[in-house]
């Protein structure tokens, strides 16, 4: 190599999200967890938790707040809308529990029954009448609720 000639050119561009979690929630967002990040324009990209701090801190502004651990998330990519920005506020989306093969209905279809249980109003086979069927709610997410007590594909009445 001649004097003054570069030996190696290296370009590193890593986008990360830094956030904090309560110490008691550290098992829900462990190193290697796959998560999703939502940007201000609604775009969502995947990421991986690359580091969870080992030292907790409490906000000096609120000494009675829960202790927090720093978390770093490495992003797969960033949307073009924020590619030129150095810093942007995002929402970190995690999955705490997953219900596979679940029967779901809009949460607004749930009807509270006087004894504390729930029902949904279903359209009967004749298509002209309805009846209430007891259901057991499960997981709630994005305006939907997992229910047991009705078959998949059952038409339910959703109040307008």
C-alpha positions as CSV (number, residue, x, y, z in Angstrom):
1,X,0.0,0.0,0.0
2,X,1.3,3.4,-0.9
3,X,1.7,6.1,1.7
4,X,-1.4,8.2,2.2
5,X,-3.7,5.5,0.7
6,X,-6.5,4.2,2.8
7,X,-6.2,0.6,4.0
8,X,-9.8,0.2,4.8
9,X,-12.9,2.2,4.5
10,X,-15.6,1.3,6.9
11,X,-19.1,2.7,7.0
12,X,-21.3,1.8,10.0
13,X,-24.8,3.0,10.3
14,X,-26.8,1.6,13.1
15,X,-30.2,2.8,14.1
16,X,-31.3,2.1,17.7
17,X,-34.1,2.9,20.0
18,X,-33.3,3.6,23.7
19,X,-36.0,3.3,26.3
20,X,-36.6,2.2,29.8
21,X,-38.6,-0.6,31.5
22,X,-39.6,-1.2,35.1
23,X,-37.2,-3.6,36.9
24,X,-40.2,-5.9,37.5
25,X,-40.9,-6.2,33.8
26,X,-37.3,-7.1,32.7
27,X,-38.4,-10.8,32.0
28,X,-40.9,-9.5,29.4
29,X,-38.2,-7.6,27.4
30,X,-35.1,-9.7,27.6
31,X,-32.0,-9.5,25.4
32,X,-32.8,-11.1,22.0
33,X,-36.5,-10.4,22.2
34,X,-38.0,-9.5,18.9
35,X,-40.2,-6.4,19.0
36,X,-41.9,-3.9,16.7
37,X,-41.4,-0.2,16.6
38,X,-44.0,2.2,15.4
39,X,-42.9,5.6,13.9
40,X,-44.9,8.8,13.9
41,X,-46.1,8.2,10.4
42,X,-47.6,4.8,11.4
43,X,-44.8,2.8,9.7
44,X,-43.8,-0.3,11.7
45,X,-40.4,-2.0,11.6
46,X,-38.9,-4.9,13.4
47,X,-36.1,-4.8,15.9
48,X,-34.2,-6.9,18.4
49,X,-33.4,-6.0,22.1
50,X,-29.7,-5.8,22.0
51,X,-29.1,-4.8,25.6
52,X,-30.9,-4.6,28.9
53,X,-29.0,-2.6,31.5
54,X,-27.9,-4.2,34.8
55,X,-28.2,-1.0,36.8
56,X,-31.5,0.5,37.6
57,X,-32.2,4.2,38.2
58,X,-35.0,6.4,39.6
59,X,-36.0,9.7,38.1
60,X,-34.7,12.6,40.2
61,X,-37.9,14.4,39.4
62,X,-40.0,11.7,41.0
63,X,-38.0,9.8,43.7
64,X,-41.0,7.6,44.4
65,X,-41.2,6.3,40.8
66,X,-40.5,2.7,40.1
67,X,-36.8,1.8,39.4
68,X,-36.1,1.6,35.7
69,X,-33.6,-0.3,33.5
70,X,-32.2,1.1,30.3
71,X,-33.0,-0.9,27.1
72,X,-31.4,-0.7,23.7
73,X,-33.2,-2.0,20.6
74,X,-31.4,-2.5,17.3
75,X,-33.7,-1.8,14.3
76,X,-33.8,-3.8,11.1
77,X,-34.4,-0.6,9.1
78,X,-36.0,2.9,9.4
79,X,-38.8,4.3,7.2
80,X,-37.7,6.8,4.6
81,X,-39.8,9.5,6.4
82,X,-37.3,9.6,9.3
83,X,-34.1,8.4,7.6
84,X,-32.5,11.8,7.7
85,X,-33.4,12.5,11.4
86,X,-31.0,12.0,14.3
87,X,-33.7,11.5,16.9
88,X,-37.5,10.8,16.8
89,X,-40.0,9.6,19.3
90,X,-41.4,6.1,18.6
91,X,-43.7,3.6,20.2
92,X,-42.2,0.2,21.2
93,X,-44.7,-2.6,20.7
94,X,-44.3,-5.9,22.5
95,X,-46.3,-9.1,22.6
96,X,-46.8,-10.3,26.2
97,X,-49.0,-13.2,25.3
98,X,-50.1,-14.8,22.1
99,X,-53.4,-16.6,21.5
100,X,-53.1,-18.8,18.4
101,X,-56.3,-20.1,16.7
102,X,-58.4,-17.9,18.9
103,X,-62.0,-16.8,18.2
104,X,-62.1,-13.1,18.4
105,X,-64.8,-10.5,18.3
106,X,-64.8,-6.7,18.5
107,X,-64.5,-5.7,22.2
108,X,-67.6,-3.5,21.8
109,X,-69.6,-6.7,21.1
110,X,-69.2,-7.8,24.7
111,X,-72.3,-7.3,26.8
112,X,-72.0,-7.3,30.6
113,X,-74.4,-9.6,32.4
114,X,-75.7,-8.7,35.9
115,X,-73.8,-11.5,37.6
116,X,-70.4,-10.1,36.3
117,X,-70.1,-12.5,33.3
118,X,-70.2,-11.6,29.6
119,X,-72.3,-12.5,26.5
120,X,-72.4,-11.6,22.9
121,X,-75.5,-11.1,20.7
122,X,-75.3,-13.6,17.9
123,X,-77.2,-13.8,14.6
124,X,-79.3,-17.0,14.6
125,X,-79.2,-19.5,11.7
126,X,-82.4,-17.9,10.2
127,X,-80.5,-14.7,9.7
128,X,-83.5,-12.7,11.0
129,X,-83.3,-13.1,14.8
130,X,-80.6,-12.8,17.4
131,X,-79.9,-14.3,20.8
132,X,-77.4,-13.8,23.6
133,X,-74.7,-16.4,24.2
134,X,-72.5,-16.5,27.2
135,X,-68.8,-16.1,26.5
136,X,-65.6,-16.1,28.5
137,X,-63.3,-13.2,27.4
138,X,-59.6,-13.8,27.1
139,X,-56.9,-11.6,25.7
140,X,-57.7,-8.0,24.6
141,X,-55.7,-6.3,21.8
142,X,-56.3,-3.6,19.2
143,X,-60.1,-3.3,19.9
144,X,-60.6,-7.1,19.7
145,X,-61.1,-9.7,22.4
146,X,-60.5,-13.4,22.4
147,X,-63.7,-15.3,23.5
148,X,-64.6,-18.9,24.2
149,X,-68.3,-20.0,24.0
150,X,-69.0,-19.4,20.3
151,X,-67.6,-21.1,17.2
152,X,-65.3,-19.3,14.8
153,X,-67.3,-17.6,12.0
154,X,-70.3,-16.9,14.2
155,X,-71.9,-13.6,13.3
156,X,-72.1,-11.2,16.2
157,X,-74.0,-7.9,16.6
158,X,-71.7,-4.9,17.1
159,X,-73.4,-1.8,18.6
160,X,-73.0,1.3,16.4
